[in-house]
């Protein structure tokens, strides 16, 4: 019984089980889950005005900074 509970706790804390909306740093995968197409997600990560983080060869965006950037883009249009 105790071992089963511990296994369940480990499964609940698995990084794959974390909701993408709760992550602080998003990859193209999370941008797709947020509603962008795959090609748009990669285009956004390659734009010079989007605040990206590069780790190795991969690009990420800090969720809060991206949301602020996106709101600023929306306000420019309106």
C-alpha positions in Angstrom: 0.0 0.0 0.0 2.7 2.5 0.9 4.7 1.7 -2.2 1.7 2.2 -4.3 1.1 5.7 -2.8 4.7 6.6 -3.4 4.5 5.5 -7.0 1.4 7.6 -7.5 3.1 10.6 -5.9 6.1 10.2 -8.3 3.7 10.0 -11.2 1.9 13.1 -10.2 5.2 15.1 -10.0 6.4 13.9 -13.4 7.4 16.8 -15.6 5.2 15.4 -18.4 2.2 15.8 -16.1 2.7 19.5 -15.5 0.0 21.6 -17.2 1.6 23.6 -20.0 -0.1 26.8 -18.8 1.7 26.5 -15.5 5.2 26.4 -17.0 7.2 29.6 -16.8 9.2 28.9 -19.9 7.5 27.8 -23.2 9.0 26.0 -26.1 7.4 25.8 -29.6 5.4 22.9 -28.2 3.7 25.0 -25.5 3.0 27.8 -28.0 1.2 25.2 -30.2 -0.8 24.1 -27.1 -1.6 27.8 -26.5 -3.3 27.9 -30.0 -0.6 29.0 -32.4 0.1 26.8 -35.5 3.4 24.9 -35.5 4.9 27.2 -38.2 3.8 30.3 -36.4 5.3 29.1 -33.1 8.7 28.7 -34.8 8.3 32.0 -36.6 7.6 33.7 -33.3 10.7 32.1 -31.7 12.8 33.3 -34.5 11.6 37.0 -34.5 14.1 39.5 -33.1 11.5 41.5 -31.2 10.2 38.5 -29.3 12.0 38.0 -25.9 13.5 34.6 -26.4 16.0 32.5 -24.3 18.4 30.2 -26.2 19.7 27.2 -24.5 22.0 25.1 -26.6 20.3 25.2 -30.0 16.8 25.4 -28.6 14.7 28.6 -28.2 12.3 29.3 -25.5 10.2 32.2 -24.4 9.4 33.3 -20.8 5.6 33.0 -20.6 5.0 36.3 -18.8 7.3 38.3 -21.0 5.7 36.7 -24.1 2.2 37.6 -22.8 3.3 41.2 -22.2 4.9 41.3 -25.7 1.7 39.9 -27.2 -0.5 42.5 -25.4 1.8 45.3 -26.7 1.4 44.0 -30.2 -2.4 43.9 -29.8 -2.4 47.5 -28.5 -0.4 48.6 -31.5 -3.1 47.3 -33.9 -6.1 48.8 -32.0 
